[in-house]
Amino acid sequence: MQTKPELKQCIRKVKPVLCHRHYKLESYPDIPSALVDPNFNTLASKDVVLALSHKGQEFELTMVAAFIWDLLDLDTEPDVPIIADNVYTRFKVDRMTAIRDTKLFLDLLESHGLIEISK
C-alpha cells in the first residue's frame, strides 16, 4: 500500500506587524543571531523579549516564541519540522515537545492573523 507524500506547508508572516525588541536585543538583527553570540547575556526564558502589534492587538513573546518568529524570516520555506528541529537544537527540549509546541504556537499566530499557513 502506498502512502501519500506529506505536502509541505508554506508559512509566511502577514504584513504589517510592528515588532519591538527588548533593549538587550537591539544590536542584533534577530534572536538566532543573538543566541550564537558568546557575548550575549541570555534573558530568562519567561522574559518578554519581543512585542508584536497587529490590527490593534498586542502580543508579548518569550525567547522561544521570538526565536520561532524570527525563523520565519530566515528560512525561505519554513515548515513545522524545520522550525521544531531548530527549537530542539537551540533550547534542548525533547523533539516531541518541540514539534507539539511549535505547531501550537504557529496555530495561535495564524488564529490571530499574524501568519498564513497554506497547505
Stockholm file with secondary structure:
# STOCKHOLM 1.0

chainA/1-119         MQTKPELKQCIRKVKPVLCHRHYKLESYPDIPSALVDPNFNTLASKDVVLALSHKGQEFELTMVAAFIWDLLDLDTEPDVPIIADNVYTRFKVDRMTAIRDTKLFLDLLESHGLIEISK
#=GR chainA/1-119 SS CCCCCCCCCEEEECSCCEEEECGGGTTSSSHHHHHHCTTCCCCCTTSCCEEEEETTEEEEECHHHHHHHHHHHHCSSCCHHHHHHHHHHHHCCCHHHHHHHHHHHHHHHHHTTSEEEEC
#=GC SS_cons         CCCCCCCCCEEEECSCCEEEECGGGTTSSSHHHHHHCTTCCCCCTTSCCEEEEETTEEEEECHHHHHHHHHHHHCSSCCHHHHHHHHHHHHCCCHHHHHHHHHHHHHHHHHTTSEEEEC
//
